Amino acid sequence: MSIPSSDLPPIETIVSDYHVPVMVEEVLTALAVRRGRCIVDGTLGGGGHAKALLHAGAKIIGLDQDIGAIGYCIQHVVVYAGDTVRLVQANFRRLDLVLQRLKIEKVDGVLLDIGVSSRQLDRAERGFSFQKSGPLDMRMDRAGSVAAADIVNEAGQDELARMFRVYGEEPAAGRAAHAIVDARRKGPIDDTLHLARLLEQVIPKRGPRHPATKVFQALRMVVNDELGALADGLEAAAKCLSPGGRLAVITFHSLEDRLVKNFCRETTLAQLDRPEWPAPRANPRCMFRAVNRKALTPTDRELARNPRSRSAKLRVLERTASNFTAPLPG
Ligand SMILES: C[S@@+](CC[C@H](N)C(=O)[O-])C[C@H]1O[C@@H](n2cnc3c(N)ncnc32)[C@H](O)[C@@H]1O
């Protein structure tokens, strides 16, 4: 189903100083929103997507692991939507448990808009920004036990280098790790600008991005176990969707998109084949139909309006009736 643009809330009602939601129109179409459908927004943020979904007639269960996002949405979304929205501070990796506690068996859609919000990035005290001085924190859930400073000051040089290479895809990972270990001999590194200045000295500037971008990204991903949460969240969503229900996932960098893409392939293939098998076998994990063959990306109009949307990719799956309790054949 496609929702005509005229039925969308005006963009100024969903854009807030908290976060500008990306690909709103595409998300509404992806989730095939109809009046009364129950959709989980697993990444509420400033509630931009949630408001658009509510406006299109959906009921919303909104999750965010950041209590600040929940507080903001109590003021800005609940007020707007009353009892058609329920908000829970939780990690979407435990979406199935959250729904169990709310006594909701199945839902019609799940939206995951992965990553951090502009509010989290922009507030120096959250520790995500390499442009402002703040505590080296980066926890989305402030009850989380490990902050970025713990990793920067305690991890071994090899471990840091591996982290920056794997999660940041930083070519100068080794040099960055060495500089950190060297600098922390003089005292702990617990300020974002301190770390950014240090990295500027050993990572060459390539293109418009700040040299610390990839190391900060890697730290953020490790602190919040972002890839682990995403992998668990996809499985949890599959358990909670009713047949015909839609899963829409927006990612912002290649590691996340690869994970989602692999999940899509693994759960949409009807048959598996291996050279050692006499014939193809049914895939016990086949539980979705791909709605789009390729990932969707923002339009030029959106890119001009919101440059932060530039790396967004939206993938959409539809739950089929088949079950997936059997393990993959050995
Ligand atoms: C990109 S923002 C979402 C913006 C939102 N769609 C909007 O319209 O404002 C991502 C949000 O998801 C939250 N988040 C990220 N990973 C999460 C997880 N594993 N569980 C719950 N919330 C998460 C972050 O705290 C952040 O508020």
The ligand as an ORCA input file, in Angstrom:
! r2SCAN-3c Opt
* xyz 0 1
  C      18.477      6.954     14.716
  S      17.709      7.204     16.260
  C      16.027      6.922     15.907
  C      15.310      8.156     15.516
  C      13.819      7.987     15.436
  N      13.413      7.050     14.431
  C      13.128      9.331     15.214
  O      12.277      9.423     14.330
  O      13.433     10.274     15.936
  C      18.112      5.751     17.097
  C      17.502      5.636     18.492
  O      17.498      4.243     18.818
  C      17.969      4.048     20.093
  N      18.613      2.733     20.085
  C      19.729      2.357     19.425
  N      19.976      1.059     19.638
  C      18.969      0.602     20.430
  C      18.657     -0.669     20.980
  N      19.450     -1.728     20.775
  N      17.533     -0.794     21.707
  C      16.718      0.280     21.935
  N      16.988      1.515     21.458
  C      18.090      1.668     20.710
  C      18.907      5.199     20.378
  O      18.975      5.446     21.769
  C      18.270      6.323     19.596
  O      17.407      7.064     20.397
*
